[in-house]
């Protein structure tokens, strides 16, 4: 398994499966025995692989929605002169180099005064060109690190709806299990395992609701875009 798949695809699934881990720990379920059986059958590996692909697919499908909410693809925005993240002098150097590396049909485009809408196709083409030129993960280690961080957060966000449903089911099962033993309204008789797991699951739900958001993904997304544009200097 390559490093990107581990960080961006597998780790989100591990977090997604935390509700099961919480219930297992608090109720002292013999995880190791079950895990060994499932591993022998290949079930656990297949499940992780399947969920990692679901997370990736959902993250990719929602990517355009993310960019729309931010005002466009990060690299496209950073290349445009209306954005002040990169100074105009550096931005002009980037444009001049990109025009040499990946020429456009009309080189007399006024990049400084043309709207982002009219330049988006050019900037998108340049972005694809830069990605194709920076696949060496050792040479562009910092870029690769930012890409893993972005992929992890995007794919985790892609699993958000499924995870919230999953946690809700775990909360319900936990309550029903406790209620069947002592009575559904006898809260004072519920075990400490119930309260610990229920609180842990609610805290996990809060993280999914309030931390794993589009703005949380924005930080590494723009970090990756900046590093990608910086790679122009080494081409």
Protein Blocks (a to p, Z undefined) as FASTA:
>chain_A
ZZklmmmmmmmmmmmmmmmmmmmmmnopafklmmmmmmmnommmmmmmmmmmmmmmmmmm
mmmmmmmmnopafklmmmpmkbckbcfklmmmmmmmmmmmmccfblmbcfklgcfklmmm
mmmmmmmmmmmmmmbfklmmmlmmmmmmmmmmmmmmmmmmmmmmmmmmmmmmmmmmmmmm
nopklmmlpcfklmmmmmmmmmmmmmmmmmmcfklmmmmmmmmmmmmmmmmmmZZ
